Amino acid sequence: MASISNSKILGIITARGGSKGIPGKNIKELCGKPLIAYTIEAARESGIFDRLILSTDDEKIAAVARQYGCEAPFMRPPELAEDRILHLPVVRHAIAWLKDNAGYVSDAVMILQPTSPLRQPFHIREAAELFQKTGVDSIVSVTAVPGHYNPHWQFVIGQDQRLLVFTGEPFTGIIPRRQDLPSTYTRNGAIYLLKTNILFAEPPSLYGDRVLAYPMDSGFSVNIDDPSDWEIAERAMRKILDSSNQAR
């Protein structure tokens, strides 16, 4: 695989075995293919990675990943596969393992979660091109928040059931029309691209100081966490596959 402008970009697909919401989620079939296969295929077709590896604690997931062309050079330690473990130690472990066991160090790392199967090769390429062009510490994919979820229209309940505007403005200052709301965004989980060295800085980070957004259309931004998300992803994937078949 080729990298962007000779930078060595490592792709890390993170997929632990345990999943309470959807058992066996990462290799469960979505529209006739294991969920993880969509991420592997998009990564390989993007053509930007120097290496593409899997970090997992599950041999079955590793076997499926290898079948679709992704390296699975190690098994993630059990302590890094617990329910509440964060991505930072998982990615640091993968980087350290490759350095210690293969003498491999990348310039940048892209974290790809199988739970974002609608991500396309062009999304990965565009994020990498933006990263290379700007020289920022990291790129994070985001999608626009629908108007009714905008923080200016969100509330918290204070003492004595008092209703308070989340942004702190008085009720008299609430923006009345959706069209006048400022655009806000949320991370969609599809792409995290960062310089390798910030993972080992003090303090270590997945973001660094200079972070740019890579906006993605909501139609590609499903992040599967529970069965209802799976149904949404299935419907969206069928649309993508149908459009792809019609274009041929």
NORKA-V980512 format. One line per field, one symbol per residue. psi: psi as a letter, one per 20 degrees, with the letter a starting at -180 (. if undefined). A space follows every 10 residues. Layout:
psi = ???
This chain:
psi = qqrpljqopp poppnrhpoh gnpkghjqpo ljqpghhggg gggghhjipg qorporjphg ggggghhjkp qmirppqhij jrgjqrhghg hgggghghgh ijkpprhrpp popijmiipr hhggggghgg gghhkrhqpp prqqpqgijp hijqqqobqk kppqphiiqr hijpohphhi qqpqqqpijg popqphhihj roqqqigaho pqqnpqqhij kpoohrhhhg gghgghhggg hghghhi.
